[in-house]
Amino acid sequence: MHETGLCEAIVAAAVRRAAGRRVTGLRVRIGGHPVDPDVVAQGIQLAATGTVAADTTVDLVLEPMTVACHECGRSGPVDDHVALVACPGCGGVDIEVTGSDDVVLESITVASAGRAAV
């Protein structure tokens, strides 16, 4: 996943939905491939610079995919990209990967007439 493009898209969606109001908070659910939450939060802050979402609070919910190996029976979260093609335990390729790779802007909090609104 390319974090820069992802962060820019999240901010663009929040700015559109805010309709000119200042964005004070974002809640984003990221499923799928492993991402560094600090990198994503910092990327959102950087992408928001100079917009109504500047200095927003970012709440990330990460939902990693799960891999189950049909050879050794191991099951667990996908910790890196290699686990998407081979079992981290035995190296077998007869695996099943489950989970969503969606990115969802779940909510934005905007400032409205001196008070916060969701």
C-alpha positions as CSV (number, residue, x, y, z in Angstrom):
1,M,0.0,0.0,0.0
2,H,1.3,3.4,-0.9
3,E,0.8,5.5,2.2
4,T,1.2,8.9,0.6
5,G,-1.6,8.4,-1.9
6,L,-3.7,6.8,0.8
7,C,-3.3,9.8,3.1
8,E,-4.0,12.3,0.4
9,A,-7.2,10.5,-0.5
10,I,-8.4,10.3,3.1
11,V,-7.8,14.1,3.6
12,A,-9.5,14.9,0.2
13,A,-12.6,12.9,1.2
14,A,-12.7,14.6,4.7
15,V,-12.3,18.1,3.2
16,R,-15.2,17.4,0.7
17,R,-17.5,16.2,3.4
18,A,-16.6,19.1,5.7
19,A,-17.9,21.5,3.1
20,G,-15.7,24.4,4.3
21,R,-16.0,23.7,8.1
22,R,-12.8,23.0,10.1
23,V,-12.1,19.3,10.6
24,T,-11.1,18.6,14.1
25,G,-11.0,14.7,14.0
26,L,-10.9,11.8,11.7
27,R,-11.6,8.1,12.3
28,V,-10.1,5.8,9.7
29,R,-10.4,2.0,9.5
30,I,-7.6,0.3,7.5
31,G,-7.8,-3.4,6.7
32,G,-5.4,-5.6,4.9
33,H,-1.7,-5.1,4.3
34,P,0.4,-4.2,7.3
35,V,1.0,-0.4,7.6
36,D,2.9,1.6,10.2
37,P,0.2,3.6,12.1
38,D,2.7,6.4,12.9
39,V,3.5,6.8,9.2
40,V,-0.1,6.9,8.2
41,A,-1.1,9.4,11.0
42,Q,1.9,11.6,10.1
43,G,1.0,11.3,6.4
44,I,-2.5,12.4,7.0
45,Q,-1.2,15.4,9.0
46,L,1.1,16.3,6.2
47,A,-1.6,16.0,3.5
48,A,-3.9,18.1,5.6
49,T,-1.5,21.0,5.9
50,G,-3.1,24.2,4.5
51,T,-6.6,22.7,4.4
52,V,-9.6,22.8,6.7
53,A,-8.3,19.6,8.2
54,A,-4.9,21.0,9.3
55,D,-4.0,19.8,12.9
56,T,-6.9,17.3,13.0
57,T,-6.8,14.5,15.5
58,V,-6.4,11.1,13.7
59,D,-7.9,7.9,15.2
60,L,-6.7,4.8,13.2
61,V,-8.3,1.4,13.5
62,L,-6.1,-1.3,11.9
63,E,-7.5,-4.6,10.9
64,P,-4.8,-6.9,9.6
65,M,-5.6,-9.8,7.3
66,T,-5.3,-13.3,8.6
67,V,-3.4,-16.2,7.0
68,A,-4.2,-19.9,7.5
69,C,-1.8,-22.6,6.3
70,H,-3.4,-25.8,5.0
71,E,0.0,-27.6,5.3
72,C,1.0,-27.0,9.0
73,G,-2.3,-25.6,10.4
74,R,-0.8,-22.3,11.5
75,S,-3.2,-19.4,11.6
76,G,-2.5,-15.8,12.5
77,P,-2.3,-12.2,11.4
78,V,-0.4,-11.1,8.3
79,D,2.6,-9.4,9.7
80,D,4.4,-8.6,6.5
81,H,4.0,-8.9,2.7
82,V,5.7,-12.3,2.5
83,A,2.9,-13.8,4.6
84,L,0.5,-13.0,1.8
85,V,2.2,-15.6,-0.4
86,A,3.8,-18.2,1.9
87,C,3.2,-19.4,5.5
88,P,5.4,-17.6,8.0
89,G,5.7,-20.9,9.9
90,C,6.6,-23.6,7.4
91,G,7.0,-21.7,4.1
92,G,4.2,-23.6,2.5
93,V,2.2,-21.9,-0.3
94,D,-1.1,-23.7,0.3
95,I,-2.5,-20.8,2.4
96,E,-5.8,-19.0,2.7
97,V,-5.7,-15.2,3.3
98,T,-8.9,-13.7,4.8
99,G,-9.9,-10.2,5.8
100,S,-10.7,-6.9,4.1
101,D,-8.3,-4.6,2.4
102,D,-10.7,-1.7,2.5
103,V,-9.9,1.8,3.8
104,V,-12.9,3.5,5.2
105,L,-13.2,7.1,6.5
106,E,-15.6,6.1,9.2
107,S,-16.3,9.6,10.7
108,I,-15.1,13.2,10.7
109,T,-15.6,15.7,13.4
110,V,-16.1,19.3,12.3
111,A,-16.3,22.6,14.2
112,S,-19.6,24.3,13.7
113,A,-20.5,27.7,15.2
114,G,-18.2,27.5,18.2
115,R,-19.0,23.9,19.1
116,A,-17.9,20.5,17.8
117,A,-20.3,18.4,15.8
118,V,-20.0,14.9,14.4
